[in-house]
Amino acid sequence: MATESCDVCERSVRIAGGIGDLWNFAFESTQGLTLELTDGSEFFLCFECMESLPDDHEPTAEDVADLKSRTDPVEEDGNDFWHWG
């Protein structure tokens, strides 16, 4: 099982697949993706933060920075794999 931190809310989210899942038979789905934006920037975002990006134009690094400035980091609750409570 692999995890990566969301570049906006900073929560550690699950990335499905990999050798770790082979041994522990974890079948949970991926909770985020790496996005390559049209301005050439690249960010890993959880699905919840991804949905908060503007949908009236192609998102840019400026949009991600704006979203981050409006988003409080998620407090860790000991559950590293689920972003939603």
C-alpha positions in Angstrom: 0.0 0.0 0.0 1.3 3.4 -0.9 0.3 6.9 0.2 1.0 10.4 -0.9 0.2 13.7 0.6 -2.3 16.0 -1.2 -0.5 19.2 -2.3 -3.6 21.3 -1.1 -5.0 19.8 2.1 -1.8 17.9 3.0 -3.8 14.7 4.0 -2.1 11.4 3.3 -4.2 9.6 0.8 -4.1 6.0 -0.5 -2.6 5.1 -3.9 -3.9 1.7 -4.9 -1.7 -1.0 -6.4 1.9 -1.8 -5.9 3.7 -4.7 -4.3 2.3 -3.9 -0.8 -1.3 -4.6 -1.9 -0.2 -8.0 -3.3 0.9 -9.1 0.2 -1.9 -7.7 2.3 -4.8 -8.2 -0.2 -5.9 -4.6 0.1 -8.5 -3.8 -2.5 -9.4 -0.2 -1.7 -9.4 2.3 -4.5 -7.0 5.2 -5.2 -8.0 8.4 -3.4 -6.1 10.9 -5.5 -4.2 11.6 -8.8 -1.2 13.5 -10.0 -2.4 16.2 -12.4 -0.3 17.8 -15.1 -1.9 21.1 -15.8 -1.8 23.1 -19.0 0.8 25.5 -17.7 3.2 22.6 -17.2 2.9 22.4 -13.4 2.2 19.1 -11.7 0.4 18.4 -8.4 -0.9 15.4 -6.5 -4.4 16.1 -5.3 -7.0 14.1 -3.5 -10.3 13.8 -5.3 -12.1 16.2 -2.9 -9.5 19.0 -3.5 -9.6 18.2 -7.3 -13.4 18.8 -7.3 -12.7 22.2 -5.7 -10.6 23.4 -8.7 -12.4 25.9 -11.0 -14.4 24.2 -13.8 -15.0 27.2 -16.0 -11.4 27.1 -17.3 -8.3 24.8 -17.4 -6.8 24.9 -13.9 -3.3 26.3 -13.5 -0.7 26.4 -10.7 -2.2 29.8 -9.7 -5.6 28.1 -9.1 -4.0 25.4 -7.0 -2.2 28.0 -4.9 -5.4 29.9 -4.5 -7.2 26.7 -3.4 -4.4 25.9 -0.9 -4.6 29.5 0.6 -8.4 28.9 1.2 -8.0 25.4 2.6 -7.0 24.6 6.1 -4.7 21.5 6.4 -6.7 18.4 7.4 -5.9 17.4 11.0 -4.6 13.9 11.1 -7.0 11.5 12.9 -4.9 8.4 12.7 -6.8 7.2 9.6 -4.2 7.8 6.8 -6.2 6.3 4.0 -9.6 8.1 4.0 -9.9 11.8 3.4 -13.6 11.8 4.1 -14.9 11.4 7.7 
